[in-house]
Amino acid sequence: MGDRPAAPELVEAVWEFLSTEVLPTLDDHRLKFRTLVAMNALGIARRELESDETDLSQDELRKLAGRIRSGDVPPDAHSILTAHVAAKLRVSNPAYLEKYE
Amino acid sequence: MHLLAGGASKEAWAVDADGERLLVRRAAGGVIHAATLSLEHEFEVLEAAAEAGVRVPKPIAYLGELGGREAFAMERVEGETIGRRIARNPPRGLETQLADELAKIHAIPRERLPFLRGGDILERFYDELDSVGDPHPAIEYGLWWLREHRPQPLPEVVSHGDFRIGNVAVSDRGLEYLLDWEFAHVSDPREDLAWPIVRAWRFGADERRLGGVGELRPYLARYAELTGLEVAEEDLGWWEVLGNVKWAIGCLTQCRRHLTGVDRSVEYAVLGRMAAEMEYELLHLVDGR
């Protein structure tokens, strides 16, 4: 789109700044914790920007949610949902999935 | 006097008065969750718990309105409350101590706290999920499974409502205090019993089923010894799924506090992405059942 750094690279640069220059200077444990949370948020954003996965659309999700609510649960709902949630986790917290391997 | 923690619904102030170390809890400006007690009622619950011999910080006084917002004072206590640190090095005997406290809470007569609410928990979850707006079919699947597999209910008891590691203060001696009573309500006793076994509340020590600090067997055995209520591990399965649904929805509703501008905070923001962890766990738990 434009000049480098691209969006994921910018996010990464901010992550590195927080990690190497801000975090080591913090004494207050509350502030430390919130900085780690902020770095985690940047990690999610970077993985989402770099992801080329195709997942269910909002429209498909809404339809599936409605069917399940009405008790008309598709026979393959469990496997569809497991794949959908795994795709979300590969962005939000890839390490979490390792617990189930 | 200084502020220890602030949030959308509550502030905590450290106050030293007449040689006593106090903690003043005061309402903040934000919208209070529908299931949250008023501070006046939370104080009454704390008093009832103290009377019942539950290890709680000593309730001092309900203060009425303080600068336009209600507040109460209680003893300011020491102890480790960070879940991850407790799970890394749990004090010996914590499993049975948790059961001791829970048995005392569940023995508080309901008429002592007539304002506590009960009602159908799944209906409440549907209302909360609908308030989020975006579709979450995995949570819907969990709720559908819960509807299809409802166990025979047990008589309702006074329930802490957020009984888990993270809401207890511990020392080397073990459990010192049970904190955070704002979600007290009446419910099937298994709701409290199963809440600390939800994976998110094991704080990374997944192999220790009970809150990352111990095994279920001594906990359930002690609870049965004190209450006469025998609950088997497998009886908690339904409630463990319920707990994951509850915390998935909790993450989404807390994230909305950020998104709607009620309480802007990066912590609330990322909770919106954490709900997927409980979705995955609940799908795993109901697989083939």
Boltz contact constraints between the chains, C-beta under 6 A:
constraints:
  - contact:
      token1: [A, 37]
      token2: [B, 266]
      max_distance: 6.0
  - contact:
      token1: [A, 37]
      token2: [B, 267]
      max_distance: 6.0
  - contact:
      token1: [A, 37]
      token2: [B, 270]
      max_distance: 6.0
  - contact:
      token1: [A, 38]
      token2: [B, 266]
      max_distance: 6.0
  - contact:
      token1: [A, 40]
      token2: [B, 270]
      max_distance: 6.0
  - contact:
      token1: [A, 41]
      token2: [B, 266]
      max_distance: 6.0
  - contact:
      token1: [A, 41]
      token2: [B, 270]
      max_distance: 6.0
  - contact:
      token1: [A, 44]
      token2: [B, 273]
      max_distance: 6.0
  - contact:
      token1: [A, 61]
      token2: [B, 135]
      max_distance: 6.0
  - contact:
      token1: [A, 61]
      token2: [B, 137]
      max_distance: 6.0
  - contact:
      token1: [A, 62]
      token2: [B, 135]
      max_distance: 6.0
  - contact:
      token1: [A, 64]
      token2: [B, 137]
      max_distance: 6.0
  - contact:
      token1: [A, 65]
      token2: [B, 135]
      max_distance: 6.0
  - contact:
      token1: [A, 65]
      token2: [B, 137]
      max_distance: 6.0
  - contact:
      token1: [A, 65]
      token2: [B, 140]
      max_distance: 6.0
  - contact:
      token1: [A, 68]
      token2: [B, 137]
      max_distance: 6.0
  - contact:
      token1: [A, 68]
      token2: [B, 140]
      max_distance: 6.0
  - contact:
      token1: [A, 68]
      token2: [B, 141]
      max_distance: 6.0
  - contact:
      token1: [A, 68]
      token2: [B, 144]
      max_distance: 6.0
  - contact:
      token1: [A, 69]
      token2: [B, 140]
      max_distance: 6.0
  - contact:
      token1: [A, 81]
      token2: [B, 137]
      max_distance: 6.0
  - contact:
      token1: [A, 81]
      token2: [B, 138]
      max_distance: 6.0
  - contact:
      token1: [A, 81]
      token2: [B, 141]
      max_distance: 6.0
  - contact:
      token1: [A, 81]
      token2: [B, 283]
      max_distance: 6.0
  - contact:
      token1: [A, 82]
      token2: [B, 283]
      max_distance: 6.0
  - contact:
      token1: [A, 85]
      token2: [B, 138]
      max_distance: 6.0
  - contact:
      token1: [A, 85]
      token2: [B, 276]
      max_distance: 6.0
  - contact:
      token1: [A, 85]
      token2: [B, 279]
      max_distance: 6.0
  - contact:
      token1: [A, 85]
      token2: [B, 280]
      max_distance: 6.0
  - contact:
      token1: [A, 88]
      token2: [B, 276]
      max_distance: 6.0
  - contact:
      token1: [A, 89]
      token2: [B, 276]
      max_distance: 6.0
  - contact:
      token1: [A, 92]
      token2: [B, 273]
      max_distance: 6.0
  - contact:
      token1: [A, 92]
      token2: [B, 276]
      max_distance: 6.0
  - contact:
      token1: [A, 96]
      token2: [B, 277]
      max_distance: 6.0
